[in-house]
Amino acid sequence: MSSPEPAIEFTWKCQDGIKLAGKRMTKAIGGPGKKLQILALHGWMDNCATFDPLADGLIEKLASEGKVVEVDFVAIDLPGHGHSSHKSLDGPSSILAEYCYYVFEALKHLEWKSEDVTLIGHSMGAAISVMFAAAFPIERIVMLDSLGPMPKPEESVSKNLRSHIKIRGQGKMPSSVYPSFEKAVEIRCKTPALLFPGKQYISEETARALVKRGSIMKEGGKLQFRHDQRLNWPSMLFLSETQLKQMYKDVANQKTSVCLLTAKEGMPFPPDKVAVVTGLLKPDVYKILPGSHHFHSDPDNVGEVVDVIFSWL
């Protein structure tokens, strides 16, 4: 068994000029298994650092069991997040399906066939994974504390379009600035409870990793976030319930294996919604695990997430 390779930072230029950044971790293991190709997609306002603990734990577990020949774990910063570039001011903004194009670009740069790939998506990243797997054959997807895209009623389409245009007409706001790195971490730790439903939280370790990658230091020790403030805008268009159900069916028809993991103190998904999603997606694994929305990253909970994904693989 070879020694683990350190994560490699990369930058790719997409066909439309967008720069995609991220981390890649590979390990040759040996044994009778197959090569495992994983592309990881983070959540809204996060970045690829959210997957560091999961990547480390999963690769270590796979290596100890000799379950695969080689692991190639790639986590990207989606446009507008982390070290990746922002969309241009005249381009489409705040449309979730737009990110599927960059998954396609990532696979092209990696020279991976989609049908051999495992997508691991957290929150928004899981929604993107569902949409991409509906359009292209994907071997497996892991959905972390997400049921996929969030639809809106068809009757709200005009109101939603108006809301986006009015906010977009005010122009792109500058990124938030904090007096210090420590203050930014403190605020990031408070964000789940302030902005999201339920009793969500995030560990200080996860907050530090996300803030470190998602910010730059300015003069006087001040910190400015890198992310595109347009991510706060409402989307121009949402999927309807009918469209989303068709996507779930398309994923199932592609014979994609699905591992659906939610957190006990994460997003409070209504039981009837869970029943619809599991009925249409037909996941091979569905479990509710300890922890909150970032259970895949928080040190107290990532171990159980790793164990479930390992067993499913």
Buried (B, 14 or more C-beta within 10 A) or exposed (E): EEEBEEBEEBEBEBEEEBBBBBBBBBBBBEBEBEEBBBBBBBBBBBBBBBBBBBBBBBBBBBBEEEBBBBBBBBBBBBBBBBBBBBBEEEEEBBBBBBBBBBBBBBBEBBEBEBEBBBBBBBBBBBBBBBBBBBBBBBBBBBBBBBBBBBBBEEEEBEEBBEBBEEBBEEEEEEBEEBEEBEBBBBBBBEBBEEEBEBEBBBBEBBBBBBBBBBBEEEEEEBBBBBBBBBBEBBBBBBBBEEEBBBBBBBBBEBEBBBBBBBBEBBBEBEEEEBEBBBEBBBBEBBEEBBBBBBBBBBEEBBBBBBBBBBEBB
